[in-house]
Amino acid sequence: MTRGRAEDPNVCGVTAAIAVIDGKWKTGLIWLLASGPSRPGELRRQFPGLSEKVLTQALREMAADGLVHREVHDVLPLKTTYSLTAQGQELSELLDALSDWGHRRLERLTEPQSAS
């Protein structure tokens, strides 16, 4: 899915929403940031396999989409923190409901099938 679909007024609303969270790491980053501001290093430690380059790209895209706020503190060495915006918090709450649905689905898949 292309990033442009997140801003295309001629697509389904669900498609536009999914375009914003598309990718391997964004939903997890939203989940972590829902608990409060974090520094990039803290976020990377939570996801083995997430490179600094990919983390930076995901956070920049999320900031451009209005989901994440980047704050640079004027100290040496520079300290950067990321937090969810009001839009990001709203999306996080919606993703909680989707997560609940996904867990219920997984439970149904692991239940023994009754013989017909």
N, C-alpha and C positions, 0 to 999 in steps of 0.2 A: 504494500500500500504506500502510496506516495504521500509526502508531507503536505502537498498542496490540497489534498482531499480534506484536511482539517479545516480549511478556509473556504472550500467550494460551497456556495449557497445552494447548489443544485444536487447535492447528495443527501442521502438519508441521514437523519440526526445521529443514528447509531454509528454509521460509517464515519461521520465527522468526529464523534467521540473516540472511537477506536483508533483513528489516525493519530490522535493526541497521545495515546498510551501505547502505541504500537512499538514493539521491540522487546527484547529479552529482559531488560532491567527496570524499565520505568515504573511498572506497577509495584515492584519491590521497593524502589526508592520512595514512592509516594507513601507506602505503608510505613517505612522507617521514619520519614519526615513527619508523619501524622503524630508521632510521639514527642516531637519538639525539634528545634533547630539542631543541625549537625554540621560538623566540618567534613570536608571531602575525604580525609583519611579515615574518619570514623565510618563513613558510608562504605568505603572500599573494603574495610576489614569485615564487614558483614556479608560480603559477596565474593568468596574466592573465585577467581577467574575473571573478575571485572577489572579491566585495565584502566589506568588513569586517563588515557585518551578517550575511551568509550564512556567513562563516567563523566568527564568534562563535556563531551558532546551531548549526552543525554540531559545533563543539567542545563546546558545552554538552550537546548530545544524546549525543555520544560519551562524555562524562564521566558523564552520567546512566546510560548503558548499561554503565559500568564498563570502557570501553576505553582511556580517556585520563585521565591525572592532570594536574591544573592546579596549578602551584606559583607563588605570589606571593612574590617576594623583597622583603624589607623594606629597600629602598633608594629614594632619590629620584633621578629619577622612578621610579615603581613599575615593576618588571620582572616579567613573567609568562612562564613557560615551560610548555610542554606536552610530555608524554612518554607512551609507551604503558605501560599497566599489564600485569601478567602475562597477563590475559585478552586485552588488545589485541595483545600479542606473539604469543600462541597463534593469534589470528585472522589476524595478518599472515603467519604461516607457512602457514596453510591457504590464504590468498589467493595466496601464491607458487605453490602447486601449481595453483590454478585459472588463474593467469596463464600458466603453462607450457602448460596444456591449450589456452588461448585462442590462444597463439602458434602451436602446432602446427595448430590448426584453420585459422588464417589462412594458414599455409603451404600446406595442402591446397587451400584455395580458390583460391590463385594458381598452383597447378601446372597445366600444360597438361592438358586432359582427353584421355584416349586414346579414339580412335574405336572404337566397338563394332561 
